[in-house]
Amino acid sequence: MSSSSSTVTGDEKCRYSETAITGGLTSPKVNTEAIPFSSGNPRIEETRGVMHLISNNAVSTLPAERKPLACVLGVPNHMTYADFCQFCASFIHHISEMRIVRNDGMDDRYSVLINFDSQEFTDKFYQHFNDRQFNSLEEEVCRVLFTWDVQFTGYTGSLDHVRSPPASSTELSSCPVCLERLDQDAIGILTTICNHSFHCSCISKWTDSSCPVSVCRYCQQQPEKSKCFICQTSENLWICVICGFVGCGRYKGGHAIIHWKETQHCYSLELETQRVWDYAGDNYVHRLIQSKTDGKLVELNSHCAHANDGCGSCHCVDSGINEAMLSCEAEIVNEYNELLRTQLENQKVYFETLLQQDNEETERAIADAVNKAAMQKRQKMQAKLERCVKEKKFLEDLNENLLKNQEIWKEKLLEVEEREKKVLRLKSGKIQALEAQLRDLMEQLEAAGKAVEQSSISKENQ
């Protein structure tokens, strides 16, 4: 890569080094999108630039003027360098270099500029990974765009001014892990977001999100700003030194003082000034704080004794400040220990009171539950007793009616028996009369038969 070149192209097999690229760009025949990026530790030195990405909404259509440069936009911060190397492991042997950069306004994501050794594998990488999920547990997908050009605009140093980059990159450093040189013919080089370069095979073994360089340790996952646990504001925050609750001050939502009223945790640290406030005493708990100008311990809200005489500084009391600091340090330690002991005793009494209240509430709840259960059981038994009484009364009435019916049916049965006896007697009398008539009739018939027989005999004799 020469210092006079204005672009970073795949034909030159460039390394995304810290060499700034200036000059004009040849406009492509396809639509491009200019996205500013930065890399490096903002507290030390930061590289800034612009990457020109080819806009392509049709996934199946490849741009005509594409180059073996690609950009993966919006990689989640929780994916470490090793995770991303593992994600594109099938193409790692065809990647010349990868560079991790951050886009403006995307603190929770980073982008990866990738330079391939040929256009064929660039196209395959695009077709394989575009709109593909990073893993099966997330809905976020990998967005791959072809890169037309990368332009470095300058560096921001520790003195907060933009300076021109060096004229050329004389030589590449060695890998901090394996200590082998990162020469121009090597492939699989990854430059982290803090501008340190490694072999992909070496960085893939580093599972942490921080830089492996011991003097750097810059972490790509920046700590989140503190917010109030209740209203999520980030202004005028206080943190409870007892339990770590973060709440806003009384001039915001007042959630810190509400936390004190609910828990009796009376000591709270102001995050901006690092001063501790005592809600019970309604004042700060220490008299000395660290000066922001020279780092010395000074008395809180102190004034120079010669302020009225036109003294503009407190150097006039430097002679006696050391002895005062030593005595005050010992006094502060003792006072802090006493405050801590008092706070712990107050917390003990407070929590014992809460425990007693909870026990009383529990006993009342148990008694109420027992009384309620007994009342419900009593009501059920009373209802059951009333139902049994009703059933008993119904059965008694039924039994009485049955007894009455039994007497009636007994009388009717006697009457029927009497009638049957009378009928039997009548039948017996009729049978006897008929038998007598039958005997008389038989006798008459026999007599008639004998008379006929005698008359026939007498006729024969004649």
C-alpha positions as CSV (number, residue, x, y, z in Angstrom):
1,M,0.0,0.0,0.0
2,S,1.5,3.3,-1.0
3,S,1.0,6.6,0.7
4,S,-0.2,8.3,-2.5
5,S,-3.0,5.8,-3.1
6,S,-6.5,6.9,-2.2
7,T,-8.2,3.5,-2.0
8,V,-7.8,0.2,-0.4
9,T,-8.4,-2.4,-3.1
10,G,-8.4,-6.2,-3.3
11,D,-6.1,-6.2,-6.4
12,E,-3.3,-4.6,-4.3
13,K,-4.0,-7.2,-1.5
14,C,-3.8,-4.3,0.9
15,R,-3.6,-4.5,4.6
16,Y,-5.9,-2.3,6.5
17,S,-3.0,-0.6,8.2
18,E,-2.9,2.7,10.0
19,T,-1.9,4.5,6.8
20,A,-4.4,7.2,5.9
21,I,-5.6,7.3,2.4
22,T,-6.2,10.6,0.7
23,G,-7.2,11.8,-2.7
24,G,-10.2,11.4,-5.0
25,L,-12.3,8.3,-5.6
26,T,-13.5,7.0,-8.9
27,S,-17.3,6.8,-8.8
28,P,-18.6,3.4,-9.6
29,K,-21.6,2.8,-11.9
30,V,-23.5,1.2,-9.0
31,N,-25.1,2.9,-6.0
32,T,-22.8,3.2,-3.0
33,E,-23.4,4.1,0.6
34,A,-20.7,6.0,2.5
35,I,-20.6,4.9,6.2
36,P,-18.0,6.5,8.5
37,F,-16.1,4.2,10.9
38,S,-13.5,4.4,13.6
39,S,-11.2,2.1,15.4
40,G,-8.6,2.3,18.1
41,N,-8.8,3.1,21.8
42,P,-10.5,6.6,22.0
43,R,-8.5,7.4,25.1
44,I,-5.1,7.0,23.3
45,E,-5.4,7.2,19.5
46,E,-8.4,6.7,17.2
47,T,-8.4,6.0,13.5
48,R,-11.2,7.4,11.4
49,G,-12.3,6.7,7.9
50,V,-15.2,6.1,5.5
51,M,-16.2,2.8,3.8
52,H,-18.1,3.0,0.6
53,L,-20.5,0.0,0.4
54,I,-22.3,-1.1,-2.7
55,S,-26.1,-1.0,-2.1
56,N,-27.7,-4.2,-3.3
57,N,-31.2,-5.0,-2.3
58,A,-31.5,-8.1,-4.5
59,V,-29.9,-11.0,-2.7
60,S,-29.7,-13.2,-5.8
61,T,-28.1,-10.5,-8.0
62,L,-24.4,-9.7,-7.6
63,P,-23.1,-6.2,-8.4
64,A,-21.3,-5.9,-11.7
65,E,-18.4,-3.7,-10.4
66,R,-17.8,-5.6,-7.2
67,K,-14.3,-6.3,-5.7
68,P,-13.0,-8.9,-3.4
69,L,-13.8,-6.7,-0.4
70,A,-16.8,-7.3,1.8
71,C,-18.2,-5.8,5.0
72,V,-20.3,-7.5,7.7
73,L,-22.4,-4.8,9.3
74,G,-23.9,-4.9,12.7
75,V,-22.2,-7.8,14.4
76,P,-23.5,-8.0,18.1
77,N,-20.9,-7.0,20.7
78,H,-21.4,-10.3,22.6
79,M,-19.7,-12.1,19.7
80,T,-16.0,-12.1,20.5
81,Y,-13.2,-12.2,17.9
82,A,-13.0,-16.0,18.4
83,D,-16.8,-16.3,17.9
84,F,-16.7,-14.4,14.6
85,C,-13.7,-16.5,13.4
86,Q,-15.6,-19.6,14.2
87,F,-18.7,-18.2,12.4
88,C,-16.8,-17.8,9.1
89,A,-14.4,-20.7,9.7
90,S,-15.2,-22.3,6.3
91,F,-13.8,-19.3,4.5
92,I,-10.9,-18.4,6.9
93,H,-8.2,-19.8,4.6
94,H,-9.4,-17.6,1.8
95,I,-9.4,-14.4,3.8
96,S,-6.4,-12.2,3.5
97,E,-7.3,-9.8,6.3
98,M,-10.1,-8.8,8.5
99,R,-10.4,-5.5,10.4
100,I,-12.8,-4.8,13.2
101,V,-14.3,-1.2,13.2
102,R,-17.1,0.6,15.0
103,N,-19.7,2.6,13.2
104,D,-20.9,5.9,14.6
105,G,-24.0,5.6,16.8
106,M,-23.7,1.8,17.1
107,D,-22.1,1.3,20.5
108,D,-23.6,-2.2,20.9
109,R,-22.4,-3.5,17.6
110,Y,-19.3,-3.6,15.4
111,S,-18.5,-4.2,11.7
112,V,-15.9,-6.3,10.0
113,L,-14.1,-5.3,6.8
114,I,-12.9,-8.5,5.0
115,N,-10.4,-8.7,2.2
116,F,-10.5,-12.0,0.3
117,D,-7.8,-13.6,-1.9
118,S,-10.1,-13.9,-4.9
119,Q,-13.4,-12.6,-6.2
120,E,-14.8,-16.2,-6.3
121,F,-14.7,-16.7,-2.6
122,T,-16.0,-13.2,-2.0
123,D,-19.1,-14.1,-4.0
124,K,-19.5,-17.4,-2.2
125,F,-19.1,-15.7,1.2
126,Y,-21.8,-13.2,0.3
127,Q,-24.2,-15.9,-1.0
128,H,-23.6,-18.2,2.0
129,F,-23.7,-15.7,4.9
130,N,-26.0,-12.8,3.8
131,D,-29.3,-12.8,5.7
132,R,-28.1,-15.9,7.7
133,Q,-28.6,-16.0,11.5
134,F,-25.4,-15.7,13.6
135,N,-26.7,-18.6,15.7
136,S,-29.9,-20.5,16.1
137,L,-30.8,-18.9,19.4
138,E,-31.0,-15.3,18.1
139,E,-33.1,-13.6,15.5
140,E,-30.2,-11.3,14.4
141,V,-29.0,-12.0,10.9
142,C,-25.7,-11.4,9.2
143,R,-25.8,-8.5,6.7
144,V,-23.0,-8.7,4.1
145,L,-22.3,-5.9,1.6
146,F,-19.7,-5.6,-1.1
147,T,-17.2,-2.9,-0.4
148,W,-16.2,-0.5,-3.2
149,D,-13.6,1.4,-1.3
150,V,-12.2,2.2,2.1
151,Q,-10.8,5.7,2.8
152,F,-8.9,6.7,5.9
153,T,-9.5,10.4,6.8
154,G,-7.1,10.8,9.8
155,Y,-6.2,10.1,13.4
156,T,-7.4,11.5,16.6
157,G,-4.7,11.4,19.2
158,S,-4.7,11.7,23.0
159,L,-4.5,15.5,22.7
160,D,-8.0,15.5,21.1
161,H,-6.9,17.0,17.8
162,V,-7.0,15.5,14.3
163,R,-3.5,14.9,12.8
164,S,-2.4,13.6,9.5
165,P,-1.3,9.9,9.4
166,P,2.2,8.9,8.7
167,A,3.3,9.0,5.1
168,S,3.7,5.2,4.8
169,S,3.6,2.0,6.7
170,T,7.3,1.0,6.8
171,E,6.8,-2.5,8.1
172,L,4.2,-4.7,9.7
173,S,4.6,-5.8,13.3
174,S,4.6,-9.4,14.5
175,C,1.7,-11.3,16.0
176,P,1.7,-10.7,19.8
177,V,0.6,-14.3,20.4
178,C,2.9,-16.4,18.3
179,L,5.5,-13.6,17.8
180,E,5.8,-14.4,14.1
181,R,5.9,-11.6,11.5
182,L,2.7,-10.5,9.8
183,D,4.3,-10.2,6.4
184,Q,2.5,-9.1,3.2
185,D,2.1,-12.7,1.9
186,A,0.5,-14.0,5.0
187,I,-3.2,-14.7,5.0
188,G,-5.8,-14.8,7.8
189,I,-4.7,-11.6,9.7
190,L,-7.3,-10.0,12.0
191,T,-7.0,-6.4,13.2
192,T,-9.0,-5.8,16.4
193,I,-11.0,-2.7,17.2
194,C,-8.0,-1.4,19.1
195,N,-5.8,-1.6,16.0
196,H,-3.7,-4.6,17.1
197,S,-3.1,-7.3,14.4
198,F,-3.1,-11.1,15.0
199,H,-3.2,-14.3,13.1
200,C,-6.8,-15.5,12.9
201,S,-5.6,-18.9,14.2
202,C,-4.1,-17.2,17.2
203,I,-7.0,-14.8,18.0
204,S,-9.5,-17.7,17.6
205,K,-8.1,-19.2,20.8
206,W,-8.7,-16.0,22.7
207,T,-12.3,-16.4,24.0
208,D,-12.3,-13.1,25.9
209,S,-13.7,-9.9,24.4
210,S,-10.7,-7.9,25.5
211,C,-7.4,-7.4,23.5
212,P,-4.8,-10.1,24.2
213,V,-2.0,-7.5,24.3
214,S,-1.1,-7.2,28.0
215,V,-0.5,-3.5,27.8
216,C,-3.8,-2.8,26.0
217,R,-6.6,-5.1,27.3
218,Y,-9.1,-2.8,25.5
219,C,-12.5,-4.4,25.6
220,Q,-14.9,-4.2,22.7
221,Q,-17.8,-4.5,25.0
222,Q,-17.8,-1.2,26.8
223,P,-19.5,-1.0,30.2
224,E,-22.9,0.4,30.1
225,K,-23.7,3.7,31.7
226,S,-25.2,3.6,35.1
227,K,-29.0,4.3,35.1
228,C,-31.6,4.7,37.8
229,F,-33.1,1.3,38.5
230,I,-36.6,2.9,38.5
231,C,-36.8,5.7,35.9
232,Q,-33.7,4.7,33.8
233,T,-32.3,8.3,33.9
234,S,-28.5,8.7,33.8
235,E,-28.3,12.1,35.5
236,N,-27.8,12.9,39.2
237,L,-27.3,9.3,40.2
238,W,-26.7,8.0,43.7
239,I,-25.6,4.5,44.6
240,C,-26.5,2.9,48.0
241,V,-23.2,1.8,49.7
242,I,-25.1,-0.9,51.6
243,C,-26.9,-2.8,48.8
244,G,-25.7,-1.2,45.5
245,F,-29.1,0.2,44.5
246,V,-28.8,3.0,42.0
247,G,-31.3,5.8,42.2
248,C,-31.7,9.4,41.0
249,G,-31.5,12.4,43.3
250,R,-34.3,14.3,44.9
251,Y,-34.2,16.9,42.1
252,K,-34.9,14.2,39.5
253,G,-37.3,11.4,40.5
254,G,-36.1,11.1,44.1
255,H,-35.8,7.3,43.9
256,A,-32.6,7.3,46.0
257,I,-34.3,8.9,49.0
258,I,-37.3,6.7,48.5
259,H,-35.0,3.7,48.7
260,W,-33.6,5.0,52.0
261,K,-37.2,5.4,53.4
262,E,-38.0,1.9,52.4
263,T,-34.8,0.1,53.6
264,Q,-33.2,2.6,56.0
265,H,-29.9,2.4,54.1
266,C,-28.9,5.9,55.0
267,Y,-25.5,6.1,53.2
268,S,-25.5,6.9,49.5
269,L,-22.6,7.8,47.1
270,E,-23.0,10.4,44.5
271,L,-21.5,9.0,41.3
272,E,-20.4,12.3,39.9
273,T,-18.6,13.8,42.9
274,Q,-17.8,10.5,44.8
275,R,-19.2,12.0,48.0
276,V,-21.2,10.0,50.5
277,W,-24.5,11.5,51.9
278,D,-26.0,10.6,55.2
279,Y,-29.8,10.7,54.9
280,A,-30.3,10.3,58.6
281,G,-27.9,13.1,59.5
282,D,-28.9,15.1,56.4
283,N,-25.2,15.9,55.6
284,Y,-22.1,14.5,54.0
285,V,-20.3,11.9,56.2
286,H,-16.7,13.1,55.5
287,R,-15.0,16.5,55.7
288,L,-12.1,15.8,53.3
289,I,-12.4,15.1,49.5
290,Q,-9.9,14.7,46.7
291,S,-9.2,17.9,44.7
292,K,-9.8,17.6,41.0
293,T,-7.1,20.1,40.2
294,D,-4.0,18.6,42.0
295,G,-5.4,15.4,43.5
296,K,-4.7,16.5,47.1
297,L,-7.1,16.0,50.0
298,V,-8.8,19.3,50.9
299,E,-11.6,20.1,53.3
300,L,-15.0,20.1,51.9
301,N,-16.3,23.6,51.2
302,S,-13.1,25.1,52.6
303,H,-12.0,28.7,51.9
304,C,-8.6,30.2,52.0
305,A,-7.8,32.1,55.1
306,H,-6.3,34.9,53.0
307,A,-9.1,35.1,50.5
308,N,-10.1,38.5,51.6
309,D,-6.5,39.7,51.2
310,G,-6.5,38.8,47.5
311,C,-4.8,35.4,47.8
312,G,-5.7,33.4,44.7
313,S,-4.6,30.0,45.8
314,C,-4.1,27.9,48.9
315,H,-0.4,27.3,48.6
316,C,0.0,29.4,51.7
317,V,-1.2,26.6,53.8
318,D,0.8,23.8,52.2
319,S,3.2,23.7,55.0
320,G,0.7,22.5,57.5
321,I,-1.5,20.3,55.3
322,N,0.6,17.2,55.6
323,E,0.2,17.0,59.4
324,A,-3.4,17.9,59.1
325,M,-3.9,15.2,56.4
326,L,-2.2,12.5,58.6
327,S,-4.4,13.4,61.6
328,C,-7.5,13.7,59.5
329,E,-6.8,10.3,57.8
330,A,-6.7,8.5,61.2
331,E,-9.8,10.5,62.3
332,I,-11.6,9.6,59.1
333,V,-10.8,5.9,59.5
334,N,-12.1,5.9,63.1
335,E,-15.1,7.9,62.1
336,Y,-15.8,5.6,59.2
337,N,-15.5,2.5,61.4
338,E,-17.8,4.1,63.9
339,L,-20.3,5.1,61.2
340,L,-20.1,1.6,59.8
341,R,-20.7,0.0,63.2
342,T,-23.6,2.4,63.9
343,Q,-25.1,1.6,60.5
344,L,-24.7,-2.1,61.0
345,E,-26.4,-1.8,64.4
346,N,-29.2,0.3,63.0
347,Q,-29.6,-2.3,60.2
348,K,-29.7,-5.1,62.7
349,V,-32.4,-3.3,64.7
350,Y,-34.2,-2.4,61.4
351,F,-34.2,-6.0,60.1
352,E,-35.1,-7.4,63.5
353,T,-38.1,-5.1,63.5
354,L,-39.0,-6.2,59.9
355,L,-38.5,-9.8,61.0
356,Q,-40.8,-9.3,64.0
357,Q,-43.4,-7.6,61.9
358,D,-43.2,-10.4,59.4
359,N,-43.6,-13.0,62.2
360,E,-46.6,-11.1,63.6
361,E,-48.1,-10.8,60.1
362,T,-47.5,-14.5,59.5
363,E,-49.1,-15.5,62.8
364,R,-52.1,-13.2,62.1
365,A,-52.3,-14.7,58.6
366,I,-52.1,-18.2,60.0
367,A,-54.7,-17.4,62.7
368,D,-57.0,-15.8,60.1
369,A,-56.5,-18.8,57.8
370,V,-57.3,-21.2,60.7
371,N,-60.3,-19.2,61.7
372,K,-61.5,-19.0,58.1
373,A,-61.0,-22.7,57.6
374,A,-62.8,-23.5,60.9
375,M,-65.6,-21.2,59.9
376,Q,-65.9,-22.7,56.5
377,K,-65.8,-26.2,58.0
378,R,-68.4,-25.2,60.6
379,Q,-70.6,-23.8,57.9
380,K,-70.3,-27.0,55.9
381,M,-71.1,-29.1,58.9
382,Q,-74.0,-26.8,59.7
383,A,-75.3,-27.1,56.2
384,K,-74.8,-30.9,56.3
385,L,-76.7,-31.1,59.7
386,E,-79.6,-29.0,58.4
387,R,-79.7,-31.3,55.3
388,C,-79.7,-34.4,57.6
389,V,-82.5,-32.9,59.8
390,K,-84.6,-32.2,56.7
391,E,-84.0,-35.8,55.5
392,K,-84.9,-37.1,58.9
393,K,-88.1,-35.1,59.0
394,F,-89.0,-36.3,55.5
395,L,-88.3,-39.9,56.5
396,E,-90.4,-39.6,59.7
397,D,-93.3,-38.1,57.6
398,L,-92.9,-40.9,55.1
399,N,-92.9,-43.5,57.9
400,E,-96.0,-42.0,59.5
401,N,-97.8,-42.1,56.2
402,L,-96.7,-45.6,55.6
403,L,-98.0,-46.7,59.0
404,K,-101.3,-45.1,58.3
405,N,-101.5,-46.8,55.0
406,Q,-100.6,-50.1,56.7
407,E,-103.6,-49.8,59.0
408,I,-105.9,-49.0,56.1
409,W,-104.6,-51.9,54.1
410,K,-104.9,-54.2,57.1
411,E,-108.6,-53.3,57.3
412,K,-109.1,-53.7,53.6
413,L,-107.3,-57.1,53.8
414,L,-109.7,-58.2,56.6
415,E,-112.7,-57.1,54.6
416,V,-111.4,-59.0,51.6
417,E,-110.8,-62.1,53.7
418,E,-114.3,-61.9,55.1
419,R,-115.8,-61.5,51.6
420,E,-113.8,-64.5,50.4
421,K,-115.0,-66.6,53.4
422,K,-118.6,-65.6,52.6
423,V,-118.1,-66.5,49.0
424,L,-116.5,-69.9,49.9
425,R,-119.4,-70.6,52.3
426,L,-121.9,-69.7,49.5
427,K,-120.0,-71.9,47.1
428,S,-120.0,-74.8,49.5
429,G,-123.8,-74.5,50.1
430,K,-124.4,-74.4,46.4
431,I,-122.2,-77.4,45.8
432,Q,-123.9,-79.4,48.4
433,A,-127.4,-78.5,47.0
434,L,-126.2,-79.4,43.5
435,E,-124.8,-82.7,44.8
436,A,-128.2,-83.5,46.5
437,Q,-130.0,-82.6,43.3
438,L,-127.6,-84.8,41.3
439,R,-128.2,-87.7,43.6
440,D,-131.9,-87.3,43.3
441,L,-131.6,-87.1,39.6
442,M,-129.5,-90.3,39.5
443,E,-131.9,-92.1,41.6
444,Q,-134.8,-91.0,39.3
445,L,-132.9,-92.1,36.3
446,E,-132.1,-95.4,37.8
447,A,-135.7,-95.9,38.7
448,A,-136.8,-95.0,35.2
449,G,-134.3,-97.4,33.8
450,K,-135.5,-100.2,35.9
451,A,-139.1,-99.5,35.0
452,V,-138.3,-99.5,31.3
453,E,-136.4,-102.7,31.7
454,Q,-139.3,-104.4,33.5
455,S,-141.8,-103.3,30.9
456,S,-139.6,-104.7,28.1
457,I,-139.4,-108.0,29.9
458,S,-143.1,-108.2,30.4
459,K,-143.6,-107.5,26.8
460,E,-141.3,-110.3,25.8
461,N,-143.1,-112.7,28.1
462,Q,-146.4,-111.9,26.6
